[in-house]
Amino acid sequence: MGPRRASLAIALFVAAGLLVSGAAFAQDEPPADDGGVVAGTTPGTLPLVPVPLGCAAPEPPDVVFVGEVAATDDRTVRFTDVTVRAGALGAFDRGGLVDVRFGYDAQYLDPGDRYLVGAEVDPDIGILVSKLAPEPINFAGDEIIGVSEDDVICPDFEDPIVTLTPIGMEVETGLLDNFLEDRTRLAATVIVPFGIVVAVIFLVALLRVSAAGFLRSLRRR
């Protein structure tokens, strides 16, 4: 398991642990160091990661469960045989079936396979949502040098709203295969025209040599 896969798994399992055992660690909230605040905990719970002011940590998932894929469409995955690890499904449990919106990632989850799902309730559409990989980092706006007005260094947090295999591995998406296929197409796009140009140059040179030889033979006569 690579470092990134391990960190994703740790993030999801830690988030599940927070949902399950947060109340067990309830105590007076300790003072923040260096002007920091606490993220990843509810009021009155033991802080997990101190976060400086001006930084934002991802919210823990609303529910973490292990389930078997019963069916998929182009955006949604339906799970059955669900075992809740943390949180509660509530009204999202429809007779043992749970629907989770994955968007484009839905095509990579195979019916009959089991997955560890960290999901949250989308506030706009009111359904459970998850994904197979963290959102890409936005290297614009305040990420541009000189745009940020402060020098706060924020910790790196793994997004817990993610779906993994039951042993905490990333789900294979086939993106590498598509990348390799695109590289092959790109190479073909470059090599084929280049080969045609070389062939044309070779034929022109051959014709010139043949014409020169033909003219020399005429002169000898």
Protein Blocks (a to p, Z undefined) as FASTA:
>chain_A
ZZklmmmmmmmmmmmmmmmmmmmmgccddddeehiacehiaehiacfbdcdehiacdddd
fbdcddddfbdcfkbccdehiacfbhjeklmlgghiacddebjmlmmpcghiacdddddd
dfklopacddfbdcdddfehjlpghkambfcdcdddddfbbcddfkopacdehlmmmmmm
mmmmmmmmmmmmmmmmmmmmmmmmmmmmmmmmmmmmmmmZZ
